[in-house]
Amino acid sequence: MLMAGTGILLVLFLFAHMTGNLKIFVGADAFDHYAHWLRDLGTPLLPRTWFLWIQRGGLTLAVLGHIFAAVVLARRARAARPVRYAHRPKVQGSYAARTMRWGGVIILLFVVFHILDLTTGTVNPVGDKQHPSANVVADFAPGRWYVTLFYALAIVAIGFHLRHGIFSALRTFGQQSARGERIAKAIALALSLVLVVGYLSVPFAVLTGLVK
């Protein structure tokens, strides 16, 4: 339940974040306005940027809870089979299911880089907090193709992780029928594809010159 619950919170954030990212197609001013609006969200009830930090704190707790649940479940699985199979049969399951742990590690490393790149601006070639759109354009410029490649690999890993995670979460919350399983797989695949296409559209639009 902890794994599923924290996973759903993180998925909701990913879709909200993707929606904000897509504002760059409206124009640099619209994207910059959105980025500054996030810092003003909650005012005057809260001081400026407080809501953003509360959100970051909540996301951090969700990530830690998700990792904790993953470790506990992995240990339980290992304890249930203390002696390895003499001959392990071919696992029947999706690629996403078989790579959840490694995918999680890749995603965690990407999140650290992404924060240093586009949040703090530490490794960004521009690092201008007043013009976030300029940071994005500089980040995915043709000369920094390796950043775009790493970004793409991480987003695809998130897609695989999400596909299996949504399906597993629906099972955790009670979905057990054969028909429900087919629907759950379709929902998980559709949401994963939307997320991957949405996130990858930005770097590739910059790389091809559609966004300048």
SULFEN-V26330 format. One record per helix or strand. SS is the DSSP state (helix for helix, strand for strand). FROM is the first residue (numbers start at 1). LEN is the number of residues. If there is no record, write none. Layout:
SS:FROM:LEN  SS:FROM:LEN
//
This chain:
helix:2:24  helix:28:13  helix:50:31  helix:95:4  helix:100:20  helix:132:8  helix:142:31  helix:178:30
//
